Amino acid sequence: MEQARADGFDGFVAARWSALFHLARLLVGGDRHRAEDLLQEALVKLWFVWPKIAEEAPEAYVRTVLARAAARSARRRWWGENPVAQVPERAGDGDVSASVVERSRLEAALAQLPPRQRAAVVLRYYQDLPEKQVAEALGCPVGTARSHASRGVARLRRLLADVIEPVG
């Protein structure tokens, strides 16, 4: 019985790890180490309730735990510095692809949003969840989740507007 529980859990984690990690990374503003910690915390919580929700919606449960834990961790800690062992070299002019630059800009802009707005935007537009599921994941009414997403998108537009060039 315990082996079947472990196998089911391991299979879920193996199948969904990269998508859940990417979600966690977006929720914490791109910090890889915080995302790993956040996902580990969510998976530990999932392990304890696995027999109850294994057949229902384990991914929705993990999404909810991730969104709430990201908002909670942003309130209790300061994450302003990211120490590194070696300062990275500057990239050459011709070796950076446009998509990597654009993704990095978007992640940096997402990191500037308040945690609940960031979670609402990521869940609604990256995960493509309906507003009701976003509200459930954030633990708030649908109208509040809608407001968080709307304000987050508006702020992203302002943050990213300075580099949008007119076509033609």
ROBA-216426 format. One record per residue: chain; y, z, x of N, C-alpha, C, O in turn; residue number from 1; residue in three letters. Coordinates in nm, 3 decimals, always signed. Each point is the difference from the previous one (the first is absolute). Layout:
   unit       n_Y       n_Z       n_X      ca_Y      ca_Z      ca_X       c_Y       c_Z       c_X       o_Y       o_Z       o_X   pos   code
      A         Y         Z         X         Y         Z         X         Y         Z         X         Y         Z         X   NUM    ALA
...
//
This chain:
   unit       n_Y       n_Z       n_X      ca_Y      ca_Z      ca_X       c_Y       c_Z       c_X       o_Y       o_Z       o_X   pos   code
      A    -0.120    +0.000    +0.083    +0.120    +0.000    -0.083    +0.126    +0.000    +0.087    +0.091    -0.080    -0.021     1    MET
      A    -0.088    +0.170    +0.119    +0.116    +0.010    +0.089    +0.013    -0.127    +0.085    +0.111    -0.043    +0.028     2    GLU
      A    -0.223    -0.015    +0.011    +0.003    -0.124    +0.079    +0.058    -0.115    -0.082    +0.076    -0.082    +0.053     3    GLN
      A    -0.112    +0.074    -0.180    +0.053    -0.106    -0.086    +0.151    +0.016    -0.017    +0.074    -0.098    -0.002     4    ALA
      A    -0.030    +0.223    -0.010    +0.145    +0.028    -0.011    +0.072    -0.048    +0.127    +0.103    -0.066    -0.008     5    ARG
      A    -0.159    +0.101    +0.122    +0.061    -0.038    +0.127    +0.000    -0.152    +0.018    +0.099    -0.057    +0.047     6    ALA
      A    -0.209    -0.009    -0.084    -0.007    -0.145    +0.014    +0.103    -0.070    -0.088    +0.065    -0.094    +0.044     7    ASP
      A    -0.051    +0.139    -0.168    +0.099    -0.059    -0.091    +0.141    +0.018    +0.052    +0.081    -0.092    -0.003     8    GLY
      A    -0.052    +0.212    +0.050    +0.133    +0.029    +0.055    +0.025    -0.084    +0.124    +0.106    -0.061    +0.013     9    PHE
      A    -0.203    +0.058    +0.079    +0.015    -0.079    +0.123    +0.021    -0.148    -0.031    +0.081    -0.066    +0.065    10    ASP
      A    -0.154    +0.014    -0.163    +0.016    -0.139    -0.039    +0.139    -0.030    -0.054    +0.060    -0.102    +0.033    11    GLY
      A    -0.009    +0.194    -0.116    +0.135    -0.017    -0.053    +0.102    +0.001    +0.112    +0.088    -0.086    +0.005    12    PHE
      A    -0.098    +0.183    +0.085    +0.096    +0.011    +0.110    -0.007    -0.124    +0.090    +0.104    -0.053    +0.040    13    VAL
      A    -0.223    +0.008    -0.009    -0.015    -0.118    +0.086    +0.060    -0.125    -0.066    +0.062    -0.082    +0.067    14    ALA
      A    -0.082    +0.070    -0.196    +0.048    -0.119    -0.071    +0.151    +0.001    -0.020    +0.062    -0.107    +0.002    15    ALA
      A    -0.001    +0.223    -0.020    +0.141    +0.007    -0.039    +0.091    +0.058    +0.108    +0.120    +0.014    -0.024    16    ARG
      A    -0.174    +0.019    +0.141    +0.079    +0.067    +0.104    +0.127    -0.076    +0.036    +0.109    +0.058    -0.003    17    TRP
      A    -0.120    -0.184    +0.036    +0.117    -0.073    +0.050    +0.108    -0.011    -0.107    +0.118    +0.016    +0.030    18    SER
      A    -0.156    -0.042    -0.154    +0.100    -0.010    -0.107    +0.067    +0.135    -0.025    +0.121    +0.006    -0.019    19    ALA
      A    -0.200    +0.101    +0.019    +0.057    +0.133    -0.022    +0.087    +0.042    +0.118    +0.104    +0.064    -0.019    20    LEU
      A    -0.144    -0.099    +0.139    +0.081    +0.034    +0.117    +0.134    -0.075    -0.004    +0.104    +0.057    +0.031    21    PHE
      A    -0.109    -0.184    -0.068    +0.124    -0.077    -0.009    +0.093    +0.060    -0.106    +0.121    +0.008    +0.021    22    HIS
      A    -0.177    +0.032    -0.134    +0.079    +0.066    -0.104    +0.063    +0.128    +0.054    +0.119    +0.024    -0.020    23    LEU
      A    -0.198    +0.058    +0.087    +0.052    +0.125    +0.057    +0.111    -0.028    +0.100    +0.100    +0.072    +0.003    24    ALA
      A    -0.117    -0.175    +0.078    +0.101    -0.035    +0.099    +0.131    -0.041    -0.066    +0.108    +0.037    +0.046    25    ARG
      A    -0.117    -0.111    -0.153    +0.120    -0.039    -0.073    +0.065    +0.122    -0.065    +0.123    +0.011    -0.003    26    LEU
      A    -0.203    +0.080    -0.049    +0.053    +0.118    -0.068    +0.074    +0.094    +0.095    +0.092    +0.070    -0.042    27    LEU
      A    -0.131    -0.068    +0.168    +0.067    +0.090    +0.096    +0.102    -0.075    +0.085    +0.051    +0.057    +0.097    28    VAL
      A    -0.021    -0.179    -0.129    +0.104    -0.072    +0.070    -0.043    -0.064    +0.130    +0.082    -0.022    +0.089    29    GLY
      A    -0.211    -0.008    -0.075    -0.047    -0.072    +0.117    -0.058    +0.084    +0.112    -0.053    -0.055    +0.096    30    GLY
      A    +0.060    +0.187    -0.105    -0.052    +0.087    +0.105    -0.152    +0.004    -0.007    -0.057    +0.058    -0.092    31    ASP
      A    -0.006    -0.121    +0.189    -0.146    -0.013    +0.003    -0.072    +0.135    +0.004    -0.100    +0.020    -0.069    32    ARG
      A    +0.152    +0.073    +0.148    -0.066    +0.130    +0.015    +0.011    +0.083    -0.127    -0.097    +0.065    -0.041    33    HIS
      A    +0.214    -0.066    -0.021    +0.015    +0.071    -0.127    -0.088    -0.062    -0.107    -0.058    +0.070    -0.082    34    ARG
      A    +0.046    -0.203    +0.084    -0.084    -0.069    -0.098    -0.147    +0.040    +0.017    -0.070    +0.022    -0.098    35    ALA
      A    +0.025    -0.012    +0.223    -0.138    +0.044    +0.025    -0.022    +0.142    -0.052    -0.102    +0.029    -0.064    36    GLU
      A    +0.198    +0.059    +0.092    -0.012    +0.138    -0.048    -0.001    +0.005    -0.152    -0.079    +0.073    -0.061    37    ASP
      A    +0.167    -0.150    +0.000    +0.011    -0.002    -0.145    -0.129    -0.052    -0.063    -0.049    +0.057    -0.098    38    LEU
      A    -0.005    -0.164    +0.152    -0.123    -0.057    -0.055    -0.117    +0.095    +0.021    -0.085    +0.014    -0.088    39    LEU
      A    +0.081    +0.052    +0.202    -0.107    +0.097    +0.024    +0.006    +0.112    -0.104    -0.102    +0.041    -0.055    40    GLN
      A    +0.222    +0.008    +0.030    +0.018    +0.106    -0.100    -0.047    -0.046    -0.138    -0.067    +0.074    -0.072    41    GLU
      A    +0.102    -0.197    +0.036    -0.040    -0.054    -0.130    -0.151    -0.017    -0.009    -0.059    +0.028    -0.105    42    ALA
      A    -0.003    -0.074    +0.212    -0.146    -0.019    -0.003    -0.076    +0.132    -0.001    -0.108    +0.007    -0.058    43    LEU
      A    +0.163    +0.095    +0.119    -0.063    +0.133    -0.008    +0.002    +0.049    -0.144    -0.099    +0.052    -0.051    44    VAL
      A    +0.213    -0.070    -0.015    +0.009    +0.041    -0.140    -0.096    -0.082    -0.086    -0.062    +0.053    -0.093    45    LYS
      A    +0.051    -0.182    +0.123    -0.092    -0.086    -0.074    -0.145    +0.047    +0.018    -0.077    -0.003    -0.096    46    LEU
      A    +0.040    +0.044    +0.216    -0.136    +0.044    +0.027    -0.041    +0.114    -0.095    -0.112    +0.003    -0.051    47    TRP
      A    +0.205    +0.091    +0.030    -0.033    +0.116    -0.082    -0.015    -0.034    -0.148    -0.070    +0.072    -0.072    48    PHE
      A    +0.133    -0.179    +0.026    -0.013    -0.037    -0.142    -0.085    -0.125    -0.018    -0.010    -0.053    -0.111    49    VAL
      A    -0.050    +0.005    +0.218    -0.076    -0.125    -0.004    -0.105    -0.005    -0.110    -0.009    -0.101    -0.069    50    TRP
      A    -0.072    +0.206    +0.049    -0.101    -0.011    -0.107    +0.061    -0.023    -0.139    -0.063    -0.063    -0.085    51    PRO
      A    +0.183    +0.112    +0.063    +0.063    -0.014    -0.131    +0.063    -0.137    -0.022    -0.002    -0.052    -0.111    52    LYS
      A    +0.057    -0.007    +0.217    +0.074    -0.125    -0.020    -0.060    -0.121    +0.071    +0.061    -0.107    +0.000    53    ILE
      A    -0.175    +0.121    +0.059    -0.060    -0.111    +0.074    -0.021    -0.122    -0.089    +0.018    -0.114    +0.045    54    ALA
      A    -0.055    +0.136    -0.167    -0.027    -0.111    -0.092    +0.125    -0.044    -0.075    +0.000    -0.105    -0.064    55    GLU
      A    +0.107    +0.184    +0.070    +0.121    -0.034    -0.077    +0.097    -0.080    +0.085    -0.013    -0.122    +0.012    56    GLU
      A    +0.111    +0.189    +0.047    +0.105    -0.071    +0.073    +0.038    +0.075    +0.127    +0.106    +0.061    +0.006    57    ALA
      A    -0.192    -0.066    +0.097    +0.033    +0.075    +0.121    +0.124    -0.055    +0.071    +0.075    +0.076    +0.063    58    PRO
      A    -0.052    -0.206    -0.072    +0.118    -0.056    +0.068    +0.129    +0.046    -0.067    +0.099    +0.029    +0.068    59    GLU
      A    -0.098    -0.022    -0.199    +0.118    +0.050    -0.071    +0.027    +0.146    +0.037    +0.115    +0.042    +0.014    60    ALA
      A    -0.222    +0.035    +0.000    +0.015    +0.140    +0.039    +0.062    +0.010    +0.140    +0.092    +0.079    +0.022    61    TYR
      A    -0.142    -0.158    +0.071    +0.053    +0.003    +0.137    +0.145    -0.046    +0.002    +0.082    +0.058    +0.072    62    VAL
      A    -0.049    -0.162    -0.149    +0.138    -0.047    -0.008    +0.094    +0.111    -0.047    +0.108    +0.019    +0.055    63    ARG
      A    -0.152    +0.054    -0.158    +0.080    +0.110    -0.053    +0.019    +0.109    +0.106    +0.112    +0.048    +0.020    64    THR
      A    -0.219    -0.011    +0.046    +0.009    +0.103    +0.104    +0.091    -0.047    +0.113    +0.081    +0.078    +0.050    65    VAL
      A    -0.092    -0.203    -0.010    +0.084    -0.054    +0.107    +0.147    +0.004    -0.038    +0.084    +0.045    +0.079    66    LEU
      A    -0.051    -0.092    -0.198    +0.140    -0.004    -0.043    +0.060    +0.140    -0.006    +0.112    +0.022    +0.047    67    ALA
      A    -0.185    +0.071    -0.104    +0.052    +0.137    -0.013    +0.008    +0.069    +0.136    +0.096    +0.072    +0.028    68    ARG
      A    -0.195    -0.092    +0.056    +0.001    +0.064    +0.132    +0.111    -0.059    +0.089    +0.061    +0.073    +0.078    69    ALA
      A    -0.036    -0.202    -0.090    +0.108    -0.062    +0.079    +0.135    +0.058    -0.041    +0.083    +0.030    +0.086    70    ALA
      A    -0.061    -0.014    -0.215    +0.126    +0.059    -0.046    +0.012    +0.145    +0.044    +0.108    +0.044    +0.040    71    ALA
      A    -0.217    +0.030    -0.047    +0.000    +0.140    +0.041    +0.024    +0.014    +0.150    +0.077    +0.087    +0.042    72    ARG
      A    -0.140    -0.171    +0.038    +0.016    +0.013    +0.144    +0.140    -0.040    +0.044    +0.051    +0.053    +0.099    73    SER
      A    +0.010    -0.146    -0.169    +0.136    -0.041    +0.035    +0.099    +0.114    -0.027    +0.102    +0.010    +0.069    74    ALA
      A    -0.130    +0.073    -0.167    +0.090    +0.111    -0.031    -0.014    +0.114    +0.099    +0.097    +0.072    +0.024    75    ARG
      A    -0.214    -0.055    +0.033    -0.019    +0.122    +0.079    +0.012    -0.020    +0.151    +0.006    +0.099    +0.073    76    ARG
      A    -0.003    -0.220    -0.027    +0.005    -0.022    +0.145    +0.108    -0.099    +0.037    +0.041    -0.084    -0.081    77    ARG
      A    +0.004    +0.094    +0.204    +0.092    -0.098    +0.052    -0.079    -0.096    +0.087    -0.073    +0.043    +0.090    78    TRP
      A    +0.086    -0.171    -0.117    -0.078    -0.101    +0.072    +0.093    -0.100    +0.068    -0.031    -0.119    +0.006    79    TRP
      A    +0.143    +0.164    +0.045    +0.100    -0.090    +0.055    -0.036    -0.064    +0.132    +0.054    -0.106    +0.032    80    GLY
      A    -0.141    +0.165    +0.046    -0.033    -0.055    +0.131    -0.146    -0.040    +0.006    -0.086    +0.060    -0.064    81    GLU
      A    +0.061    -0.162    +0.140    -0.136    -0.045    +0.026    -0.017    -0.011    +0.150    +0.021    -0.108    +0.056    82    ASN
      A    -0.059    +0.216    +0.012    -0.012    -0.008    +0.146    -0.113    -0.095    +0.040    -0.105    -0.006    -0.064    83    PRO
      A    +0.131    -0.068    +0.170    -0.100    -0.093    +0.054    -0.015    +0.026    +0.149    +0.092    +0.050    +0.065    84    VAL
      A    -0.206    -0.084    -0.012    -0.026    +0.022    +0.142    +0.080    -0.096    +0.088    +0.042    +0.037    +0.109    85    ALA
      A    -0.022    -0.158    -0.158    +0.069    -0.100    +0.080    +0.093    -0.079    -0.092    -0.039    -0.037    -0.111    86    GLN
      A    +0.159    +0.013    +0.157    +0.096    -0.078    -0.079    -0.049    -0.144    -0.006    -0.031    -0.058    +0.104    87    VAL
      A    +0.024    -0.001    -0.223    -0.049    -0.137    -0.011    +0.099    -0.099    +0.060    +0.121    +0.022    -0.001    88    PRO
      A    -0.176    -0.131    +0.052    +0.085    -0.106    +0.054    +0.059    -0.078    -0.117    -0.058    -0.007    -0.108    89    GLU
      A    +0.173    -0.051    +0.133    +0.062    -0.083    -0.104    -0.075    -0.132    -0.008    -0.040    -0.057    +0.102    90    ARG
      A    +0.023    +0.010    -0.223    -0.069    -0.127    -0.020    +0.089    -0.115    +0.043    +0.123    +0.006    -0.011    91    ALA
      A    -0.185    -0.110    +0.059    +0.073    -0.120    +0.038    +0.053    -0.072    -0.123    -0.040    +0.030    -0.113    92    GLY
      A    +0.131    -0.123    +0.134    +0.062    -0.069    -0.112    -0.098    -0.085    -0.080    +0.008    -0.003    -0.122    93    ASP
      A    -0.098    -0.065    +0.187    -0.086    -0.095    -0.070    -0.136    +0.052    -0.040    -0.077    -0.075    -0.060    94    GLY
      A    +0.044    +0.200    +0.088    -0.139    +0.042    -0.024    -0.017    +0.090    -0.122    -0.107    +0.056    -0.020    95    ASP
      A    +0.209    -0.042    -0.062    -0.012    +0.085    -0.117    -0.006    -0.087    -0.124    +0.091    -0.080    -0.026    96    VAL
      A    -0.197    +0.095    -0.051    -0.010    -0.084    -0.119    +0.089    +0.056    -0.111    +0.026    +0.121    -0.007    97    SER
      A    +0.020    -0.209    -0.076    +0.093    +0.038    -0.107    -0.064    +0.097    -0.099    +0.067    +0.089    -0.052    98    ALA
      A    -0.194    -0.106    +0.025    -0.064    +0.089    -0.098    -0.012    +0.143    +0.052    +0.015    +0.095    -0.076    99    SER
      A    -0.041    -0.079    +0.204    -0.009    +0.134    +0.057    +0.137    +0.068    -0.002    +0.010    +0.118    -0.031   100    VAL
      A    +0.092    -0.193    +0.063    +0.136    +0.053    -0.003    +0.037    +0.040    -0.142    +0.054    +0.108    -0.023   101    VAL
      A    -0.083    -0.195    -0.071    +0.034    +0.028    -0.140    -0.076    +0.122    -0.050    +0.058    +0.085    -0.069   102    GLU
      A    -0.185    -0.074    +0.101    -0.079    +0.116    -0.041    +0.054    +0.127    +0.062    +0.008    +0.104    -0.066   103    ARG
      A    +0.029    -0.110    +0.192    +0.056    +0.117    +0.067    +0.133    +0.041    -0.064    +0.025    +0.119    -0.018   104    SER
      A    +0.058    -0.216    -0.015    +0.128    +0.030    -0.065    -0.024    +0.066    -0.136    +0.068    +0.096    -0.036   105    ARG
      A    -0.165    -0.149    -0.037    -0.030    +0.057    -0.131    -0.052    +0.142    +0.013    +0.039    +0.088    -0.077   106    LEU
      A    -0.128    -0.065    +0.173    -0.052    +0.136    +0.020    +0.111    +0.095    +0.043    +0.002    +0.115    -0.043   107    GLU
      A    +0.089    -0.161    +0.126    +0.112    +0.084    +0.042    +0.092    +0.031    -0.119    +0.049    +0.112    -0.014   108    ALA
      A    -0.027    -0.211    -0.070    +0.082    +0.023    -0.120    -0.071    +0.095    -0.095    +0.064    +0.088    -0.059   109    ALA
      A    -0.195    -0.104    +0.042    -0.076    +0.092    -0.085    +0.010    +0.143    +0.052    +0.007    +0.094    -0.078   110    LEU
      A    -0.007    -0.078    +0.209    +0.007    +0.133    +0.059    +0.131    +0.069    -0.032    +0.008    +0.123    +0.005   111    ALA
      A    +0.096    -0.199    -0.037    +0.130    +0.058    -0.031    +0.012    +0.046    -0.145    +0.096    +0.068    -0.036   112    GLN
      A    -0.192    -0.105    -0.047    +0.003    +0.043    -0.140    -0.046    +0.145    -0.011    -0.080    +0.046    +0.081   113    LEU
      A    +0.130    +0.026    -0.182    -0.054    +0.133    -0.026    -0.149    -0.010    -0.033    -0.044    -0.103    -0.052   114    PRO
      A    -0.034    +0.207    +0.080    -0.146    -0.008    -0.016    -0.048    -0.044    -0.139    -0.093    -0.081    -0.009   115    PRO
      A    +0.152    +0.132    -0.096    -0.047    -0.037    -0.134    +0.036    -0.145    -0.034    -0.079    -0.069    -0.065   116    ARG
      A    +0.195    +0.023    +0.108    +0.035    -0.140    -0.022    -0.093    -0.090    +0.080    -0.047    -0.102    -0.050   117    GLN
      A    +0.020    +0.140    +0.175    -0.090    -0.079    +0.085    -0.138    -0.007    -0.063    -0.060    -0.107    -0.006   118    ARG
      A    +0.011    +0.220    -0.043    -0.132    +0.002    -0.062    -0.002    -0.088    -0.125    -0.095    -0.075    -0.022   119    ALA
      A    +0.200    +0.083    -0.059    +0.005    -0.082    -0.122    +0.003    -0.148    +0.033    -0.069    -0.079    -0.064   120    ALA
      A    +0.148    +0.040    +0.162    +0.010    -0.142    +0.039    -0.133    -0.049    +0.056    -0.047    -0.108    -0.036   121    VAL
      A    -0.013    +0.187    +0.123    -0.127    -0.042    +0.063    -0.110    -0.010    -0.105    -0.075    -0.098    -0.002   122    VAL
      A    +0.063    +0.198    -0.084    -0.106    -0.002    -0.101    +0.022    -0.112    -0.102    -0.095    -0.066    -0.042   123    LEU
      A    +0.220    +0.045    +0.004    +0.029    -0.099    -0.104    -0.009    -0.144    +0.053    -0.061    -0.086    -0.063   124    ARG
      A    +0.122    +0.061    +0.178    +0.012    -0.137    +0.047    -0.097    -0.039    +0.110    -0.038    -0.117    +0.009   125    TYR
      A    -0.005    +0.211    +0.074    -0.099    -0.034    +0.101    -0.141    +0.012    -0.058    -0.083    -0.089    +0.015   126    TYR
      A    +0.058    +0.201    -0.082    -0.131    +0.021    -0.061    -0.012    -0.071    -0.135    -0.110    -0.012    -0.054   127    GLN
      A    +0.223    -0.034    -0.002    +0.004    -0.073    -0.126    -0.058    +0.081    -0.116    -0.072    -0.052    -0.086   128    ASP
      A    +0.105    +0.182    +0.085    -0.047    +0.087    -0.108    +0.096    -0.008    -0.118    +0.120    -0.019    +0.019   129    LEU
      A    -0.172    +0.033    -0.140    +0.089    +0.008    -0.116    +0.084    +0.128    +0.006    -0.036    +0.096    +0.066   130    PRO
      A    +0.149    -0.097    -0.137    +0.091    +0.114    +0.005    -0.068    +0.130    -0.042    +0.031    +0.106    +0.055   131    GLU
      A    -0.121    -0.113    -0.149    -0.068    +0.120    -0.047    -0.083    +0.064    +0.113    +0.002    +0.122    +0.016   132    LYS
      A    -0.072    -0.204    +0.061    -0.080    +0.054    +0.111    +0.088    +0.052    +0.112    -0.035    +0.098    +0.066   133    GLN
      A    +0.149    -0.162    -0.043    +0.094    +0.049    +0.100    +0.049    +0.139    -0.042    +0.007    +0.091    +0.081   134    VAL
      A    +0.027    -0.077    -0.209    +0.047    +0.129    -0.052    -0.108    +0.107    +0.014    +0.029    +0.113    +0.036   135    ALA
      A    -0.153    -0.149    -0.065    -0.110    +0.096    +0.014    -0.018    +0.041    +0.146    -0.021    +0.118    +0.029   136    GLU
      A    +0.031    -0.214    +0.061    -0.016    +0.031    +0.142    +0.113    +0.089    +0.051    -0.022    +0.087    +0.084   137    ALA
      A    +0.142    -0.107    -0.136    +0.114    +0.080    +0.043    +0.011    +0.132    -0.078    +0.074    +0.090    +0.039   138    LEU
      A    -0.148    -0.080    -0.148    +0.005    +0.122    -0.081    +0.131    +0.015    -0.074    +0.056    +0.109    -0.007   139    GLY
      A    -0.006    -0.220    -0.049    +0.127    +0.003    -0.072    -0.008    -0.094    -0.120    -0.095    -0.077    -0.012   140    CYS
      A    +0.194    +0.085    -0.078    +0.001    -0.092    -0.115    +0.018    -0.146    +0.045    +0.048    -0.026    +0.110   141    PRO
      A    -0.088    -0.067    -0.196    +0.009    -0.142    +0.031    +0.145    -0.040    +0.028    +0.027    -0.077    +0.092   142    VAL
      A    +0.067    +0.129    -0.170    +0.141    -0.034    +0.019    +0.051    +0.043    +0.136    +0.079    -0.071    +0.062   143    GLY
      A    -0.123    +0.187    -0.016    +0.040    +0.048    +0.131    -0.058    -0.087    +0.110    +0.069    -0.034    +0.097   144    THR
      A    -0.195    -0.003    -0.110    -0.063    -0.089    +0.098    +0.071    -0.135    +0.003    +0.022    -0.058    +0.106   145    ALA
      A    +0.014    +0.008    -0.223    +0.072    -0.127    -0.009    +0.136    +0.011    +0.070    +0.041    -0.092    +0.071   146    ARG
      A    +0.028    +0.205    -0.092    +0.130    +0.021    +0.066    -0.015    +0.007    +0.151    +0.080    -0.059    +0.074   147    SER
      A    -0.182    +0.131    -0.028    -0.022    +0.009    +0.145    -0.024    -0.139    +0.059    +0.056    -0.035    +0.104   148    HIS
      A    -0.139    -0.045    -0.171    -0.030    -0.134    +0.050    +0.125    -0.088    -0.003    +0.026    -0.073    +0.095   149    ALA
      A    +0.049    +0.079    -0.203    +0.120    -0.082    -0.013    +0.104    +0.036    +0.105    +0.057    -0.089    +0.064   150    SER
      A    -0.033    +0.216    -0.045    +0.097    +0.044    +0.100    -0.048    -0.033    +0.142    +0.079    -0.036    +0.087   151    ARG
      A    -0.209    +0.050    -0.066    -0.055    -0.034    +0.132    +0.015    -0.147    +0.033    +0.037    -0.034    +0.112   152    GLY
      A    -0.065    -0.053    -0.209    +0.014    -0.143    +0.022    +0.147    -0.036    +0.022    +0.033    -0.081    +0.086   153    VAL
      A    +0.056    +0.142    -0.163    +0.143    -0.027    +0.017    +0.046    +0.042    +0.140    +0.077    -0.071    +0.065   154    ALA
      A    -0.124    +0.185    -0.019    +0.039    +0.045    +0.134    -0.060    -0.091    +0.108    +0.066    -0.031    +0.099   155    ARG
      A    -0.191    -0.012    -0.119    -0.060    -0.094    +0.095    +0.082    -0.128    +0.008    +0.021    -0.054    +0.109   156    LEU
      A    +0.023    +0.005    -0.223    +0.082    -0.122    +0.000    +0.128    +0.021    +0.079    +0.041    -0.089    +0.076   157    ARG
      A    +0.023    +0.204    -0.093    +0.122    +0.027    +0.076    -0.029    +0.010    +0.149    +0.076    -0.052    +0.082   158    ARG
      A    -0.187    +0.119    -0.047    -0.034    +0.017    +0.141    -0.036    -0.132    +0.067    +0.030    -0.020    +0.118   159    LEU
      A    -0.092    -0.069    -0.192    -0.046    -0.127    +0.056    +0.099    -0.113    -0.020    -0.020    -0.109    +0.054   160    LEU
      A    +0.127    +0.131    -0.129    +0.094    -0.107    -0.036    +0.076    -0.054    +0.120    +0.040    -0.116    +0.000   161    ALA
      A    -0.018    +0.196    +0.102    +0.084    -0.043    +0.110    -0.059    -0.115    +0.081    +0.073    -0.068    +0.073   162    ASP
      A    -0.202    +0.044    -0.083    -0.059    -0.106    +0.081    -0.048    -0.120    -0.082    -0.051    -0.097    +0.055   163    VAL
      A    +0.068    +0.103    -0.186    -0.041    -0.112    -0.082    +0.105    -0.110    +0.015    +0.118    +0.019    -0.029   164    ILE
      A    -0.163    -0.133    +0.073    +0.091    -0.111    +0.025    -0.010    -0.101    -0.114    -0.109    -0.027    -0.050   165    GLU
      A    +0.222    -0.027    +0.008    -0.004    -0.100    -0.109    -0.072    -0.126    +0.047    +0.010    -0.039    +0.117   166    PRO
      A    -0.083    -0.023    -0.210    -0.072    -0.123    +0.030    +0.089    -0.119    -0.031    +0.066    -0.002    -0.104   167    VAL
      A    -0.062    -0.095    +0.193    +0.073    -0.123    -0.029    +0.115    -0.023    +0.081    +0.069    -0.101    -0.017   168    GLY
//
